[in-house]
C-alpha cells in the first residue's frame, strides 16, 4: 500500500474482492452499482466501520461531502468517499441494518459486506488498528496510503484539509498560533453569531457543566461583574459531552430567565465531538502533551468535562489567548471584582487572568475521559500541575 502505482486501481483491487466485470460499489443517489473505475486517479477516503456509525461525528462529514459535491471542479473537492463495512458475521438482521445504512449514505458503499475479504479485514485490524471505532483511511491517486485516519482532521478543517495527508494535518496545526474562540467553536456549525460578537469586540464567555446551583450563582456573578466593569459580554452554555436531563433543565432555566443564545442538544454534542477530534488530530502531529501549549488547552477542556463541575472560558476578539478556569475560581474572582478593579486598567482580560492564577486552589483531583479509539496517548498530563495522570479503565453507561 506504500508503493507508488500509475493509478489507484490495483491497490483498490487488493482491498475489494471482485471478479472481472463486477461492479462492487453502490451509489444510493442513483440506486445503481458502479465499477471501481469511477475512482481512478482520485483521492479516495476509505470509511471503515462496523454497523454502528455515531451520528454526532458523521453529520459534519456528510455536510462537508455534500458541499464538495456542489462545487466539484474545485481542486480541494477532487476526492471520493467509499464505505467499507466490516461485518464478518452477517446475520439476516445485520444484513437488513447494513442495507438501511448503505441506502442512505451520500457517498459510495460496497454493495455487500462479503466484498471485503476476511484477509483484508485482518489487514485492516493489524495494520490500520481498526477496533470498531470508525477510521477514514486516505489513498492518494497513485494508490499510496497517506493517512491511516483523517476523520479528525476532516471534521475540523473540512475540504481545506485536502489532500488529507499527515503532512497537511501538521501544516494546518502550525498555522494555529493562539488558543482562540474560533478554533474552539466551529462558528458555522455550532453558533454563527460568535463571528458577529468578535467583530464588535464583545467579551465572550463559554461555560459548561451540569451543576444547576453553580450555573445560577455564576450567572448572577457575571451580571454584577459586567455592570461594574461596564463591558459588553455574551454568554454561551455548552453543557457536557453527554448532555442529559440536567443540561435540558439548565437550558430551560436560561431561556425563561435570561433569553441567551442557546444550543440544542445536538449542537452541544457537536461542540464536544469537535474537542475530541481536536485532541486526536493535534496529538497525531504534536505527539506530546508536555511541550505543546494548544494540546494542553484542549486537554484542560476535556478535563473540565470529565470532572463534572462548572467551568468557564472568557475571551475577546480573534487573536487574544483565551482564559479558561474551573468554576469555583472564576466565581470567587468575579464576586471579588471590587478588590482588583483598579488593576484592570485597559486590559481587563490580563488583570482577570492574574487574579485567576493568584486564586488557583492548592489541591485538585482531575480526571479526563478520552473515547476508546486509536491514537490515545500512553501518558496524559494533568491540566493543573503538569504531572502524569494515573491511568484507569472506565466502563460507562449513561441513561440520564
Secondary structure, 3 states (H helix, E strand, C coil): CCCCCCCCHHHHHHHCCCCCCCCCEEECCCCEEECHHHHCCCEEEEEEECCCCCHHHHHHHHHHHHHHHHCCCCHHHCEEEEEEECCCCCCHHHHHHHHHHHCCCCCEEECCHHHCCHHHHHHHHHHCCCCCCCEEEEECCCCCEEECCCHHHHHHHHHHHCCCCHHHHHHHHHCCCCCCHHHHCCCCCCCCHHHHHHHCCCEEEEEECCCHHHHHHHHHHHHHHHHHHCCCEEEEECCCCCCCHHHHHHHHHHHHHCCCCCCCHHHHHHHHHHHHHHHHHHHHHHCCCCCCHHHHHHHHHHHHHHHCCCEEEEEECCCCCCEEEEHHHHHHHHHCHHHHHHHHCCCHHHHHHHHHHHCCCCCCCCCCCCCCCCCCCCCCECCCCCCECCCCCCCCCCCC
